[in-house]
Amino acid sequence: MIDIFKDRSLMDQNIKVILINSIVKKKEGSDVNGVFREALSAFWTAFEDSCTIGEDERIPVLSHAYQAPEWEAIARILVKGYDQLQFFPVKLNKAFLVATMFGEHSVSQEILLESFLAYLSNDERNLVKHALIDSLDSDQQDEWIDFLDRFGCKRIPTQSECRDIIMEIAHKERIQTSKYVIDY
């Protein structure tokens, strides 16, 4: 699909898809959009499994295999799927999608925090939530320091600085890390 969507002219056309099964037989669909929806679903599942990281919400990771033309094609697949079918890959990170579609300035603090939490494992998510309300027990303090270190934070914030530090980490992880992809 990426190779096909490198052609910008597809954006002005109604897409019709024919799926070929493993024994090279054409798979007929009940309607054109149903087959296109199935193709989009298969594409985004494969993309999420091989090109993204995160828990409940995922962000693309840079790969030597994908340069500007490939990221532009992936963006076209996203836009065309939504435009033609209102199909949207639900596991892509909200902050990443908002920044991609509307610009980084459109990512609210609430979306950024929610997206960062959705990126984390359940244990890390709970740790951050406890840190934000100043309810870390002694065991969690060590985990908190390890968590901050993992994300490159070299200081332990006071309670009044905690939310700001989390937002800085979230911005770095959700927006800055994906900036190359967002720009395409």
Backbone as JSON Lines, residues from 0, in Angstrom:
{"i":0,"aa":"M","n":[0.82,-1.2,0.0],"ca":[0.0,0.0,0.0],"c":[0.86,1.26,0.0]}
{"i":1,"aa":"I","n":[1.97,1.2,0.72],"ca":[2.83,2.39,0.79],"c":[3.32,2.75,-0.6]}
{"i":2,"aa":"D","n":[3.78,1.75,-1.35],"ca":[4.27,2.04,-2.71],"c":[3.16,2.63,-3.59]}
{"i":3,"aa":"I","n":[1.97,2.1,-3.47],"ca":[0.85,2.59,-4.28],"c":[0.49,4.02,-3.9]}
{"i":4,"aa":"F","n":[0.49,4.32,-2.62],"ca":[0.1,5.66,-2.15],"c":[1.21,6.7,-2.27]}
{"i":5,"aa":"K","n":[2.33,6.34,-2.83],"ca":[3.34,7.34,-3.15],"c":[2.85,8.23,-4.3]}
{"i":6,"aa":"D","n":[1.87,7.73,-5.04],"ca":[1.27,8.5,-6.13],"c":[0.24,9.47,-5.56]}
{"i":7,"aa":"R","n":[0.55,10.76,-5.6],"ca":[-0.32,11.79,-5.03],"c":[-1.68,11.86,-5.72]}
{"i":8,"aa":"S","n":[-1.76,11.43,-6.97],"ca":[-3.02,11.55,-7.71],"c":[-4.12,10.66,-7.12]}
{"i":9,"aa":"L","n":[-3.75,9.66,-6.32],"ca":[-4.77,8.8,-5.69],"c":[-5.7,9.58,-4.77]}
{"i":10,"aa":"M","n":[-5.23,10.7,-4.28],"ca":[-6.04,11.48,-3.34],"c":[-7.28,12.06,-4.01]}
{"i":11,"aa":"D","n":[-7.25,12.19,-5.32],"ca":[-8.39,12.74,-6.07],"c":[-9.28,11.65,-6.66]}
{"i":12,"aa":"Q","n":[-9.03,10.42,-6.31],"ca":[-9.77,9.3,-6.89],"c":[-10.49,8.51,-5.8]}
{"i":13,"aa":"N","n":[-11.56,7.83,-6.19],"ca":[-12.23,6.9,-5.29],"c":[-11.45,5.58,-5.37]}
{"i":14,"aa":"I","n":[-10.99,5.08,-4.26],"ca":[-10.16,3.89,-4.23],"c":[-11.02,2.63,-4.25]}
{"i":15,"aa":"K","n":[-10.67,1.72,-5.15],"ca":[-11.29,0.4,-5.2],"c":[-10.18,-0.62,-5.02]}
{"i":16,"aa":"V","n":[-10.41,-1.59,-4.15],"ca":[-9.37,-2.54,-3.78],"c":[-9.79,-3.95,-4.15]}
{"i":17,"aa":"I","n":[-8.84,-4.72,-4.61],"ca":[-9.02,-6.16,-4.82],"c":[-7.98,-6.83,-3.94]}
{"i":18,"aa":"L","n":[-8.42,-7.69,-3.05],"ca":[-7.5,-8.43,-2.18],"c":[-7.19,-9.78,-2.82]}
{"i":19,"aa":"I","n":[-5.95,-10.2,-2.72],"ca":[-5.51,-11.5,-3.22],"c":[-5.19,-12.35,-2.0]}
{"i":20,"aa":"N","n":[-5.79,-13.55,-1.94],"ca":[-5.54,-14.4,-0.77],"c":[-4.24,-15.18,-0.94]}
{"i":21,"aa":"S","n":[-3.9,-16.02,0.01],"ca":[-2.62,-16.72,0.02],"c":[-2.46,-17.72,-1.12]}
{"i":22,"aa":"I","n":[-3.55,-18.16,-1.73],"ca":[-3.42,-19.07,-2.87],"c":[-3.69,-18.34,-4.18]}
{"i":23,"aa":"V","n":[-3.46,-17.03,-4.16],"ca":[-3.52,-16.14,-5.32],"c":[-4.88,-16.19,-6.02]}
{"i":24,"aa":"K","n":[-5.91,-16.15,-5.24],"ca":[-7.25,-16.02,-5.79],"c":[-7.8,-14.68,-5.36]}
{"i":25,"aa":"K","n":[-8.48,-14.04,-6.29],"ca":[-9.07,-12.75,-6.0],"c":[-10.15,-12.92,-4.94]}
{"i":26,"aa":"K","n":[-10.12,-12.07,-3.94],"ca":[-11.13,-12.12,-2.89],"c":[-12.19,-11.09,-3.22]}
{"i":27,"aa":"E","n":[-13.36,-11.55,-3.48],"ca":[-14.47,-10.66,-3.79],"c":[-15.06,-10.11,-2.51]}
{"i":28,"aa":"G","n":[-15.44,-8.88,-2.55],"ca":[-16.1,-8.27,-1.4],"c":[-17.54,-7.98,-1.72]}
{"i":29,"aa":"S","n":[-18.33,-7.81,-0.68],"ca":[-19.74,-7.51,-0.9],"c":[-19.93,-6.1,-1.45]}
{"i":30,"aa":"D","n":[-18.99,-5.22,-1.14],"ca":[-19.01,-3.89,-1.72],"c":[-17.59,-3.35,-1.76]}
{"i":31,"aa":"V","n":[-17.36,-2.36,-2.55],"ca":[-16.02,-1.82,-2.74],"c":[-15.47,-1.29,-1.41]}
{"i":32,"aa":"N","n":[-16.26,-0.54,-0.67],"ca":[-15.76,0.05,0.56],"c":[-15.46,-1.0,1.62]}
{"i":33,"aa":"G","n":[-16.2,-2.1,1.64],"ca":[-15.92,-3.16,2.6],"c":[-14.55,-3.78,2.37]}
{"i":34,"aa":"V","n":[-14.19,-3.96,1.12],"ca":[-12.89,-4.52,0.81],"c":[-11.78,-3.5,1.11]}
{"i":35,"aa":"F","n":[-12.03,-2.22,0.78],"ca":[-11.06,-1.17,1.1],"c":[-10.89,-1.07,2.61]}
{"i":36,"aa":"R","n":[-11.96,-1.15,3.36],"ca":[-11.89,-1.11,4.82],"c":[-11.05,-2.28,5.35]}
{"i":37,"aa":"E","n":[-11.24,-3.46,4.78],"ca":[-10.47,-4.63,5.19],"c":[-8.98,-4.43,4.88]}
{"i":38,"aa":"A","n":[-8.69,-3.85,3.71],"ca":[-7.3,-3.57,3.34],"c":[-6.68,-2.55,4.29]}
{"i":39,"aa":"L","n":[-7.43,-1.5,4.63],"ca":[-6.93,-0.51,5.58],"c":[-6.68,-1.13,6.95]}
{"i":40,"aa":"S","n":[-7.6,-1.95,7.38],"ca":[-7.46,-2.6,8.68],"c":[-6.2,-3.47,8.7]}
{"i":41,"aa":"A","n":[-5.98,-4.24,7.64],"ca":[-4.79,-5.09,7.56],"c":[-3.52,-4.24,7.52]}
{"i":42,"aa":"F","n":[-3.55,-3.15,6.76],"ca":[-2.39,-2.26,6.69],"c":[-2.06,-1.69,8.06]}
{"i":43,"aa":"W","n":[-3.07,-1.11,8.74],"ca":[-2.79,-0.45,10.03],"c":[-2.4,-1.46,11.1]}
{"i":44,"aa":"T","n":[-2.93,-2.66,11.06],"ca":[-2.52,-3.69,12.01],"c":[-1.06,-4.04,11.81]}
{"i":45,"aa":"A","n":[-0.67,-4.27,10.55],"ca":[0.74,-4.58,10.26],"c":[1.64,-3.41,10.6]}
{"i":46,"aa":"F","n":[1.2,-2.19,10.29],"ca":[1.98,-0.99,10.6],"c":[2.17,-0.84,12.1]}
{"i":47,"aa":"E","n":[1.09,-0.99,12.86],"ca":[1.18,-0.86,14.31],"c":[2.09,-1.92,14.92]}
{"i":48,"aa":"D","n":[2.03,-3.14,14.39],"ca":[2.86,-4.22,14.92],"c":[4.34,-4.03,14.61]}
{"i":49,"aa":"S","n":[4.66,-3.46,13.45],"ca":[6.06,-3.4,13.04],"c":[6.7,-2.02,13.12]}
{"i":50,"aa":"C","n":[5.91,-0.96,13.19],"ca":[6.47,0.38,13.06],"c":[6.09,1.33,14.18]}
{"i":51,"aa":"T","n":[5.48,0.83,15.25],"ca":[5.06,1.71,16.33],"c":[5.44,1.12,17.68]}
{"i":52,"aa":"I","n":[5.45,1.99,18.7],"ca":[5.69,1.55,20.07],"c":[4.66,2.19,20.97]}
{"i":53,"aa":"G","n":[4.42,1.58,22.11],"ca":[3.48,2.1,23.09],"c":[2.54,1.01,23.54]}
{"i":54,"aa":"E","n":[1.8,1.31,24.58],"ca":[0.85,0.34,25.13],"c":[-0.53,0.52,24.5]}
{"i":55,"aa":"D","n":[-1.42,1.27,25.16],"ca":[-2.79,1.44,24.67],"c":[-2.84,2.33,23.42]}
{"i":56,"aa":"E","n":[-1.95,3.3,23.34],"ca":[-1.82,4.14,22.16],"c":[-0.37,4.06,21.71]}
{"i":57,"aa":"R","n":[-0.18,4.08,20.39],"ca":[1.15,3.86,19.84],"c":[1.59,5.02,18.95]}
{"i":58,"aa":"I","n":[2.9,5.23,18.89],"ca":[3.46,6.23,17.99],"c":[4.43,5.56,17.03]}
{"i":59,"aa":"P","n":[4.54,6.1,15.82],"ca":[5.51,5.54,14.87],"c":[6.94,5.76,15.36]}
{"i":60,"aa":"V","n":[7.79,4.82,15.02],"ca":[9.21,4.95,15.31],"c":[9.96,5.1,14.01]}
{"i":61,"aa":"L","n":[11.02,5.86,14.05],"ca":[11.81,6.07,12.85],"c":[12.52,4.78,12.47]}
{"i":62,"aa":"S","n":[12.62,4.56,11.17],"ca":[13.25,3.37,10.64],"c":[14.01,3.76,9.39]}
{"i":63,"aa":"H","n":[15.15,3.11,9.16],"ca":[15.9,3.4,7.94],"c":[15.1,3.04,6.68]}
{"i":64,"aa":"A","n":[14.12,2.16,6.83],"ca":[13.31,1.73,5.68],"c":[12.33,2.81,5.23]}
{"i":65,"aa":"Y","n":[11.99,3.75,6.1],"ca":[11.01,4.78,5.77],"c":[11.67,6.15,5.75]}
{"i":66,"aa":"Q","n":[11.67,6.74,4.58],"ca":[12.16,8.09,4.4],"c":[10.95,8.97,4.08]}
{"i":67,"aa":"A","n":[11.18,10.2,3.68],"ca":[10.1,11.15,3.42],"c":[9.02,10.6,2.48]}
{"i":68,"aa":"P","n":[9.37,9.98,1.34],"ca":[8.3,9.48,0.45],"c":[7.39,8.43,1.11]}
{"i":69,"aa":"E","n":[7.98,7.59,1.94],"ca":[7.18,6.56,2.62],"c":[6.27,7.19,3.68]}
{"i":70,"aa":"W","n":[6.79,8.15,4.44],"ca":[5.95,8.8,5.46],"c":[4.84,9.6,4.81]}
{"i":71,"aa":"E","n":[5.12,10.22,3.67],"ca":[4.06,10.94,2.94],"c":[2.99,9.96,2.46]}
{"i":72,"aa":"A","n":[3.41,8.79,1.97],"ca":[2.45,7.78,1.53],"c":[1.6,7.28,2.7]}
{"i":73,"aa":"I","n":[2.21,7.07,3.84],"ca":[1.47,6.63,5.03],"c":[0.46,7.7,5.43]}
{"i":74,"aa":"A","n":[0.86,8.96,5.35],"ca":[-0.08,10.05,5.65],"c":[-1.25,10.04,4.67]}
{"i":75,"aa":"R","n":[-0.97,9.78,3.41],"ca":[-2.06,9.7,2.41],"c":[-3.01,8.55,2.72]}
{"i":76,"aa":"I","n":[-2.47,7.41,3.15],"ca":[-3.32,6.28,3.52],"c":[-4.24,6.68,4.67]}
{"i":77,"aa":"L","n":[-3.69,7.37,5.65],"ca":[-4.48,7.84,6.79],"c":[-5.59,8.77,6.33]}
{"i":78,"aa":"V","n":[-5.23,9.77,5.54],"ca":[-6.21,10.77,5.08],"c":[-7.25,10.14,4.17]}
{"i":79,"aa":"K","n":[-6.82,9.3,3.22],"ca":[-7.76,8.7,2.27],"c":[-8.72,7.74,2.99]}
{"i":80,"aa":"G","n":[-8.22,6.99,3.94],"ca":[-9.08,6.09,4.7],"c":[-10.15,6.85,5.46]}
{"i":81,"aa":"Y","n":[-9.75,7.99,6.02],"ca":[-10.73,8.8,6.74],"c":[-11.68,9.49,5.77]}
{"i":82,"aa":"D","n":[-11.14,10.05,4.71],"ca":[-11.94,10.8,3.74],"c":[-12.97,9.92,3.05]}
{"i":83,"aa":"Q","n":[-12.57,8.74,2.64],"ca":[-13.48,7.87,1.87],"c":[-14.38,7.02,2.77]}
{"i":84,"aa":"L","n":[-13.88,6.61,3.93],"ca":[-14.64,5.65,4.76],"c":[-14.84,6.07,6.2]}
{"i":85,"aa":"Q","n":[-14.29,7.22,6.6],"ca":[-14.26,7.62,8.0],"c":[-13.59,6.53,8.83]}
{"i":86,"aa":"F","n":[-12.59,5.88,8.24],"ca":[-11.81,4.83,8.9],"c":[-10.6,5.48,9.53]}
{"i":87,"aa":"F","n":[-10.36,5.16,10.78],"ca":[-9.25,5.75,11.5],"c":[-8.55,4.69,12.32]}
{"i":88,"aa":"P","n":[-7.23,4.59,12.27],"ca":[-6.51,3.6,13.09],"c":[-6.57,4.01,14.56]}
{"i":89,"aa":"V","n":[-7.31,3.29,15.34],"ca":[-7.62,3.7,16.7],"c":[-6.46,3.6,17.67]}
{"i":90,"aa":"K","n":[-5.41,2.86,17.36],"ca":[-4.3,2.72,18.3],"c":[-3.25,3.81,18.14]}
{"i":91,"aa":"L","n":[-3.32,4.63,17.11],"ca":[-2.34,5.69,16.99],"c":[-2.57,6.73,18.07]}
{"i":92,"aa":"N","n":[-1.51,7.22,18.62],"ca":[-1.52,8.15,19.75],"c":[-2.23,9.45,19.4]}
{"i":93,"aa":"K","n":[-3.15,9.88,20.26],"ca":[-3.96,11.08,20.0],"c":[-3.1,12.34,19.86]}
{"i":94,"aa":"A","n":[-2.13,12.53,20.75],"ca":[-1.27,13.73,20.66],"c":[-0.5,13.72,19.35]}
{"i":95,"aa":"F","n":[-0.01,12.57,18.95],"ca":[0.7,12.44,17.68],"c":[-0.22,12.8,16.52]}
{"i":96,"aa":"L","n":[-1.44,12.27,16.52],"ca":[-2.38,12.54,15.43],"c":[-2.79,14.01,15.37]}
{"i":97,"aa":"V","n":[-3.07,14.61,16.52],"ca":[-3.44,16.03,16.55],"c":[-2.29,16.87,16.02]}
{"i":98,"aa":"A","n":[-1.07,16.58,16.46],"ca":[0.1,17.34,15.99],"c":[0.3,17.15,14.49]}
{"i":99,"aa":"T","n":[0.07,15.94,14.01],"ca":[0.24,15.65,12.58],"c":[-0.79,16.38,11.74]}
{"i":100,"aa":"M","n":[-2.04,16.36,12.17],"ca":[-3.12,16.92,11.35],"c":[-3.29,18.42,11.53]}
{"i":101,"aa":"F","n":[-3.08,18.94,12.74],"ca":[-3.43,20.34,13.0],"c":[-2.25,21.18,13.5]}
{"i":102,"aa":"G","n":[-1.11,20.56,13.69],"ca":[0.06,21.27,14.17],"c":[0.28,21.07,15.65]}
{"i":103,"aa":"E","n":[1.53,21.16,16.03],"ca":[1.91,20.94,17.43],"c":[1.2,21.88,18.39]}
{"i":104,"aa":"H","n":[0.95,23.09,17.95],"ca":[0.28,24.08,18.81],"c":[-1.15,23.67,19.19]}
{"i":105,"aa":"S","n":[-1.72,22.74,18.45],"ca":[-3.1,22.3,18.71],"c":[-3.2,21.21,19.77]}
{"i":106,"aa":"V","n":[-2.08,20.69,20.22],"ca":[-2.08,19.63,21.22],"c":[-2.25,20.26,22.6]}
{"i":107,"aa":"S","n":[-3.41,20.05,23.21],"ca":[-3.67,20.62,24.53],"c":[-2.89,19.85,25.59]}
{"i":108,"aa":"Q","n":[-2.72,20.45,26.74],"ca":[-2.04,19.8,27.86],"c":[-2.78,18.53,28.26]}
{"i":109,"aa":"E","n":[-4.11,18.56,28.21],"ca":[-4.9,17.39,28.59],"c":[-4.68,16.23,27.62]}
{"i":110,"aa":"I","n":[-4.69,16.52,26.31],"ca":[-4.46,15.47,25.32],"c":[-3.04,14.93,25.45]}
{"i":111,"aa":"L","n":[-2.08,15.82,25.67],"ca":[-0.69,15.4,25.8],"c":[-0.51,14.46,27.0]}
{"i":112,"aa":"L","n":[-1.07,14.83,28.14],"ca":[-0.96,13.98,29.33],"c":[-1.7,12.66,29.13]}
{"i":113,"aa":"E","n":[-2.91,12.73,28.62],"ca":[-3.69,11.51,28.36],"c":[-2.94,10.58,27.4]}
{"i":114,"aa":"S","n":[-2.37,11.14,26.36],"ca":[-1.64,10.34,25.37],"c":[-0.37,9.74,25.94]}
{"i":115,"aa":"F","n":[0.32,10.51,26.77],"ca":[1.52,9.98,27.4],"c":[1.17,8.82,28.33]}
{"i":116,"aa":"L","n":[0.13,8.99,29.12],"ca":[-0.29,7.91,30.02],"c":[-0.69,6.66,29.23]}
{"i":117,"aa":"A","n":[-1.36,6.85,28.09],"ca":[-1.79,5.72,27.27],"c":[-0.6,5.01,26.62]}
{"i":118,"aa":"Y","n":[0.5,5.71,26.47],"ca":[1.72,5.14,25.91],"c":[2.41,4.22,26.92]}
{"i":119,"aa":"L","n":[2.28,4.54,28.2],"ca":[2.98,3.81,29.26],"c":[2.31,2.48,29.59]}
{"i":120,"aa":"S","n":[3.09,1.61,30.22],"ca":[2.52,0.36,30.74],"c":[1.59,0.71,31.9]}
{"i":121,"aa":"N","n":[0.75,-0.22,32.29],"ca":[-0.17,0.02,33.41],"c":[0.59,0.37,34.7]}
{"i":122,"aa":"D","n":[1.69,-0.33,34.97],"ca":[2.46,-0.03,36.18],"c":[3.04,1.37,36.15]}
{"i":123,"aa":"E","n":[3.61,1.76,35.0],"ca":[4.17,3.1,34.88],"c":[3.08,4.16,34.95]}
{"i":124,"aa":"R","n":[1.95,3.87,34.33],"ca":[0.82,4.8,34.35],"c":[0.37,5.06,35.8]}
{"i":125,"aa":"N","n":[0.24,4.01,36.58],"ca":[-0.15,4.15,37.98],"c":[0.9,4.92,38.77]}
{"i":126,"aa":"L","n":[2.16,4.66,38.48],"ca":[3.25,5.37,39.16],"c":[3.16,6.88,38.89]}
{"i":127,"aa":"V","n":[2.96,7.26,37.65],"ca":[2.85,8.68,37.3],"c":[1.63,9.3,37.96]}
{"i":128,"aa":"K","n":[0.52,8.59,37.93],"ca":[-0.69,9.13,38.57],"c":[-0.47,9.36,40.07]}
{"i":129,"aa":"H","n":[0.2,8.41,40.73],"ca":[0.5,8.59,42.16],"c":[1.45,9.77,42.38]}
{"i":130,"aa":"A","n":[2.44,9.91,41.51],"ca":[3.39,11.02,41.64],"c":[2.68,12.36,41.48]}
{"i":131,"aa":"L","n":[1.72,12.41,40.57],"ca":[1.01,13.67,40.32],"c":[0.17,14.11,41.51]}
{"i":132,"aa":"I","n":[-0.29,13.16,42.3],"ca":[-1.1,13.53,43.47],"c":[-0.32,13.39,44.77]}
{"i":133,"aa":"D","n":[1.01,13.23,44.64],"ca":[1.91,13.17,45.8],"c":[1.53,12.03,46.75]}
{"i":134,"aa":"S","n":[1.33,10.83,46.18],"ca":[0.98,9.69,47.04],"c":[1.9,8.49,46.79]}
{"i":135,"aa":"L","n":[3.18,8.76,46.52],"ca":[4.13,7.68,46.33],"c":[4.58,7.14,47.69]}
{"i":136,"aa":"D","n":[4.53,5.81,47.84],"ca":[5.06,5.22,49.07],"c":[6.57,5.02,48.92]}
{"i":137,"aa":"S","n":[7.23,4.52,49.93],"ca":[8.7,4.42,49.9],"c":[9.19,3.49,48.78]}
{"i":138,"aa":"D","n":[8.47,2.4,48.53],"ca":[8.85,1.5,47.43],"c":[8.71,2.2,46.08]}
{"i":139,"aa":"Q","n":[7.68,2.98,45.93],"ca":[7.44,3.66,44.67],"c":[8.45,4.79,44.42]}
{"i":140,"aa":"Q","n":[9.05,5.33,45.46],"ca":[10.03,6.39,45.29],"c":[11.2,5.93,44.42]}
{"i":141,"aa":"D","n":[11.69,4.71,44.68],"ca":[12.78,4.17,43.87],"c":[12.33,3.95,42.42]}
{"i":142,"aa":"E","n":[11.13,3.43,42.25],"ca":[10.58,3.25,40.91],"c":[10.45,4.6,40.19]}
{"i":143,"aa":"W","n":[10.03,5.62,40.93],"ca":[9.85,6.95,40.39],"c":[11.18,7.5,39.87]}
{"i":144,"aa":"I","n":[12.24,7.33,40.66],"ca":[13.57,7.79,40.25],"c":[14.02,7.03,39.0]}
{"i":145,"aa":"D","n":[13.8,5.72,38.96],"ca":[14.14,4.93,37.77],"c":[13.34,5.38,36.56]}
{"i":146,"aa":"F","n":[12.06,5.66,36.75],"ca":[11.2,6.13,35.68],"c":[11.73,7.44,35.1]}
{"i":147,"aa":"L","n":[12.02,8.39,35.98],"ca":[12.53,9.69,35.53],"c":[13.85,9.53,34.78]}
{"i":148,"aa":"D","n":[14.71,8.67,35.28],"ca":[16.0,8.43,34.63],"c":[15.81,7.81,33.25]}
{"i":149,"aa":"R","n":[14.89,6.89,33.13],"ca":[14.63,6.23,31.85],"c":[14.24,7.24,30.77]}
{"i":150,"aa":"F","n":[13.57,8.3,31.17],"ca":[13.14,9.32,30.23],"c":[14.09,10.53,30.19]}
{"i":151,"aa":"G","n":[15.29,10.34,30.75],"ca":[16.31,11.36,30.63],"c":[16.21,12.52,31.6]}
{"i":152,"aa":"C","n":[15.36,12.4,32.59],"ca":[15.23,13.47,33.59],"c":[16.31,13.25,34.64]}
{"i":153,"aa":"K","n":[17.16,14.26,34.83],"ca":[18.32,14.12,35.71],"c":[18.11,14.73,37.1]}
{"i":154,"aa":"R","n":[16.87,15.13,37.38],"ca":[16.6,15.67,38.72],"c":[15.28,15.11,39.24]}
{"i":155,"aa":"I","n":[15.16,15.09,40.53],"ca":[13.93,14.63,41.16],"c":[13.09,15.87,41.46]}
{"i":156,"aa":"P","n":[11.94,15.96,40.84],"ca":[11.13,17.16,41.03],"c":[10.46,17.2,42.39]}
{"i":157,"aa":"T","n":[10.25,18.4,42.88],"ca":[9.42,18.56,44.08],"c":[7.97,18.32,43.65]}
{"i":158,"aa":"Q","n":[7.08,18.21,44.59],"ca":[5.67,18.0,44.25],"c":[5.14,19.13,43.38]}
{"i":159,"aa":"S","n":[5.55,20.35,43.65],"ca":[5.04,21.48,42.86],"c":[5.59,21.47,41.44]}
{"i":160,"aa":"E","n":[6.72,20.78,41.2],"ca":[7.31,20.7,39.86],"c":[6.88,19.44,39.11]}
{"i":161,"aa":"C","n":[6.26,18.52,39.8],"ca":[5.97,17.19,39.24],"c":[5.18,17.25,37.94]}
{"i":162,"aa":"R","n":[4.09,17.99,37.91],"ca":[3.27,18.05,36.69],"c":[4.06,18.66,35.54]}
{"i":163,"aa":"D","n":[4.83,19.71,35.81],"ca":[5.62,20.34,34.75],"c":[6.66,19.38,34.17]}
{"i":164,"aa":"I","n":[7.3,18.61,35.04],"ca":[8.3,17.64,34.58],"c":[7.62,16.55,33.74]}
{"i":165,"aa":"I","n":[6.49,16.06,34.21],"ca":[5.76,15.03,33.44],"c":[5.36,15.58,32.08]}
{"i":166,"aa":"M","n":[4.91,16.82,32.03],"ca":[4.5,17.42,30.76],"c":[5.71,17.61,29.84]}
{"i":167,"aa":"E","n":[6.87,17.95,30.39],"ca":[8.08,18.06,29.57],"c":[8.47,16.7,28.99]}
{"i":168,"aa":"I","n":[8.41,15.67,29.82],"ca":[8.71,14.31,29.35],"c":[7.69,13.89,28.3]}
{"i":169,"aa":"A","n":[6.43,14.14,28.56],"ca":[5.37,13.78,27.61],"c":[5.58,14.47,26.27]}
{"i":170,"aa":"H","n":[5.92,15.75,26.3],"ca":[6.15,16.49,25.05],"c":[7.33,15.9,24.3]}
{"i":171,"aa":"K","n":[8.39,15.62,25.01],"ca":[9.56,15.03,24.36],"c":[9.22,13.68,23.73]}
{"i":172,"aa":"E","n":[8.52,12.84,24.48],"ca":[8.22,11.48,24.02],"c":[7.13,11.43,22.95]}
{"i":173,"aa":"R","n":[6.12,12.27,23.05],"ca":[5.0,12.2,22.12],"c":[5.17,13.1,20.9]}
{"i":174,"aa":"I","n":[5.79,14.26,21.06],"ca":[5.88,15.22,19.97],"c":[7.29,15.28,19.39]}
{"i":175,"aa":"Q","n":[8.27,15.59,20.21],"ca":[9.62,15.79,19.69],"c":[10.2,14.53,19.06]}
{"i":176,"aa":"T","n":[9.99,13.38,19.69],"ca":[10.52,12.13,19.16],"c":[9.93,11.8,17.79]}
{"i":177,"aa":"S","n":[8.71,12.21,17.56],"ca":[8.02,11.91,16.29],"c":[8.03,13.08,15.32]}
{"i":178,"aa":"K","n":[8.78,14.12,15.59],"ca":[8.72,15.34,14.8],"c":[8.99,15.09,13.32]}
{"i":179,"aa":"Y","n":[9.93,14.25,12.98],"ca":[10.21,13.96,11.57],"c":[8.97,13.39,10.87]}
{"i":180,"aa":"V","n":[8.32,12.45,11.54],"ca":[7.11,11.84,10.98],"c":[5.98,12.87,10.92]}
{"i":181,"aa":"I","n":[5.8,13.65,11.97],"ca":[4.74,14.65,12.04],"c":[4.88,15.64,10.9]}
{"i":182,"aa":"D","n":[6.11,16.01,10.57],"ca":[6.32,17.01,9.51],"c":[5.93,16.5,8.14]}
{"i":183,"aa":"Y","n":[5.76,15.18,7.98],"ca":[5.31,14.67,6.69],"c":[3.88,14.25,6.78]}
